[in-house]
C-alpha cells in the first residue's frame, strides 16, 4: 500500500530488482486499476480491498506479504489537527479493511504484514530523559492497532517499522533490508542511523519525601470524563484528601442521579466545583469550555484527560464507524486539549491511556489505537517543553464501564489483575510529580501471563522469572512425534482439551466431552479466535479462520487436525461415523468475510443458548 511520498515506490523498485513481483496500491477516492501493477483503492470502502485481491488473483498466485505505507502521508506537526479523521482512516481504517479482506481470501499461505510509520513512538535518551526525536502523534494509532493485530492474527506475523524523518531518500532500501531479514523483533524504530527495539522494564523512580506539594488550594484543576466513575473518584480525592479548592469537571452529558449526589457532597466541603458540558472531540466545544473556565475559575494548574468510551469487538467483526467512535475522545479530544491549553502554565497534563496500547488486548483494536495516540502525544508535548504524562492504566476494580467488560474477565484469566482504587490514587500522585513521559500501571502475574502465549521479545526482561510452564506447550509437536502412533490421537485429544479449558477458564480439561459443542461450553468470537491461535502456535501450522465453525466439537476438530494437518496414522477418536458437512455449505462459508463469519458464529451462539424455560 504505497504512499504518495515515494517510500513505497522505492521499496517496490528494490523488490523488483531482486526478482519479486510487486503491486502498488495507492489511496484514492474511488477504486481504479491504473495498470497491471498498480491500483487505486478507497481506504474507507471495504469492498475495494476484496475487489483488489480478486483482480490481483492472490488465491491463484499467492501473496507473500503486504507492506502498509499509507500512514506516511499524514501531515506532520501542529497542522495535523484538521486532518486527523482522514489520517486515521487511511491508517487504521485501511488496515481494518485489509485484515478483513485477507480473512475472506482463500490464499493458501497467509502473507506477512508490515505496518510502516514515521515517528509513531518517542525515543528518549538514557541520560536526562529528553527526547531523541520529536514524535508525530498522528502516526501512533496504527502502531497501537498493530499490537492487537499481532494477537488476533499471529499468522500474519505483523511487524511494525517506524522510520526516521531525517532518513529522507533512504527509506526504500532500509525497508527492503528489514523485510528480507529473518528477525524475531516485531517492533523496530529507526533514529539518526540507529536501530531501536522496545523492551518493557520496571519503573524505578520514587517520589521524594521532601517534594513540593503537588496541589494548591487556590489553583484550579480540570478533569475530562469528570462525571464518570473514575473522574469523580479522582475529584473526591483531590478535594477531600489533597485540599483542592477549585475543580472543573467536563462531561458530554448532564450528570446522572448518582453523580449529582457525589457532586453535592463535594460542594458541602466548600470546594468550588464547576460542571461543564462539552464533547472534547469537537474543537469548538473545547474552545467554549476553555473560555468559560478562564472566565469563572482561578488559573488551571493541572489537567487530567480521562474521557473515553468502549466498543469492543475482534477485528473480523469491527466496523470503521465503531472504531472511529472509540478513537474520537482519545485522539481528537486529547489533541483539542493540547492545542487550546498551551497558554496555561501547568504542573501536569496527564493523559489516562490504557494497558491495551502497551501490551495489546484482543478485541480492543480501537481502544489500543486511540490510547497509542495519547502515549505519543505525551512524548510530543515533552519535546515541546510542555508538561506531558501518559499512564497506561490497567482496569480499576469496581469502577466504570471497564469493570463491566467481558474483556476484563479475559485479561484476569491471563494474569492481568485489576488496580484497587486506593492503590491507583497513590500511584497517580507519585507519577504526577515525576519526569517520565509514559508509564504503565498494571498488576501482572507473569508466570500465568507467560503460559498463555509465547511472549514476543518486548517482554524479554520478564521472561526469565516467568519461564515456568512455557516449554511444554511450545514443544507439543515434537512431543507428539515422539510417542507411539497408536497413542498420538489420544494425546492430541488431551492437548485440545487443555487448550480449550485454558481459553474458557475451565478447571478440569479431561472432563470436557469430545462430542460437546464449543458453543454450548460458552465460546464466543473472541475465545474462538484465541483457541485457533493457540492451536496454530502449538501445532506450528496455519489454520483456517473458519476452523471452529466447521469443526465445532473436540471430536470433529481432532479428526480434522489429525488427518489434514498432522497426517496421523491412528484411528479416529470415535468409532461412530462423523457426517461430513455438505460441500456447498462449506463453499459458502469459505466465501464469507471475517465480519460475516463472526456475525454468523455469534448468531449460532445465541441460537444454541438454553431457553428461559
Buried (B, 14 or more C-beta within 10 A) or exposed (E): BBBEBBBBBBBBBBBEEEEBEBBBBBBBEEBEEEEEBBBBBBBBBBEBBBBBBEEBEBEEEEBBBBBBBBBBBBBBEEEBBEBBBBBBBBBBBBBBBBBBBBBBBEBEEBBBBBBBBBBBBBBBEEEEEEBBBBBBBBBBBBBBBBBBBBBBBBBBBBBBBBBBBEBEEBBBBBBBEBBEEEEEBBBBBBBEEEEBBBEBEEBEEEBEEEEEEBBBEEBBBBBBBBBBBBBBBBBBBBBEEBEBBBBBBBBBEEBEEEBEEBBEEBEEEEBBBBBBBBBBBBBEBBBEBBEBBBEEBBBBBBBBBBBBBBBBBBBBBBBBEBBBBBBBBBBBBBBBBBEBBEEBEBBBBBBBBBBBBBBBBBBBBBBBBBBBBBBBBBBBBBBEEBBBBBBBBBBBBEBBBBBEBEBBEBBBBBBBBBBBBEBBBEBBBBBBBBEBBBBBBBEBBBBBBBBBBBBBBBBEEBBEEBEEEBEEBEEBBEBBEEEEEEEBBEBBBBBBBBBBBBBBEBEEBEEBEBEBBBBBBEBBBBBBBBBBBBBBBBBEBEBBBBBBBBBBBBBBBBBBBBEEBBEBEBEBBBEEEBEEEEEEEBEEBBEBBBBBBBBBBBEBBEEEEEEEE
